[in-house]
Amino acid sequence: MRDSFVADWEYLHGDKYLFEPKDGVALAAMIKKHPHLVERWAEMCERYFVDQFWGGKRHPLIGLATNPLQFAGPAANGVPAKTQQSRAAARDWAHREAK
């Protein structure tokens, strides 16, 4: 799992990924808490990398490992939809405040 994330990150960003021990600890904790997500790891990485906040800002593996349900897809009890609603509300507020 680590190797696939690192390879994708390096390909997308054109830079070497500096794997840190905290990445490994967070990934191990995620696997222990959510073992059913292991089979969806590739899809989760894809969602993570296309996310405007997480993927667009070169965030490390720990970001995905500590927020797995946000990227787990429809079976994650609506978390992605809730996140999108929250981001939309924040953008609306920022737009109103800018006027």
Secondary structure, 3 states (H helix, E strand, C coil): CHHHHHHHHHHHHCCCCCCCHHHHHHHHHHHHHCHHHHHHHHHHHHHHHHCCCCCCCCCCHHHHHCCHHHHCCCCCCCHHHHHHHHHHHHHHHHHHHHC
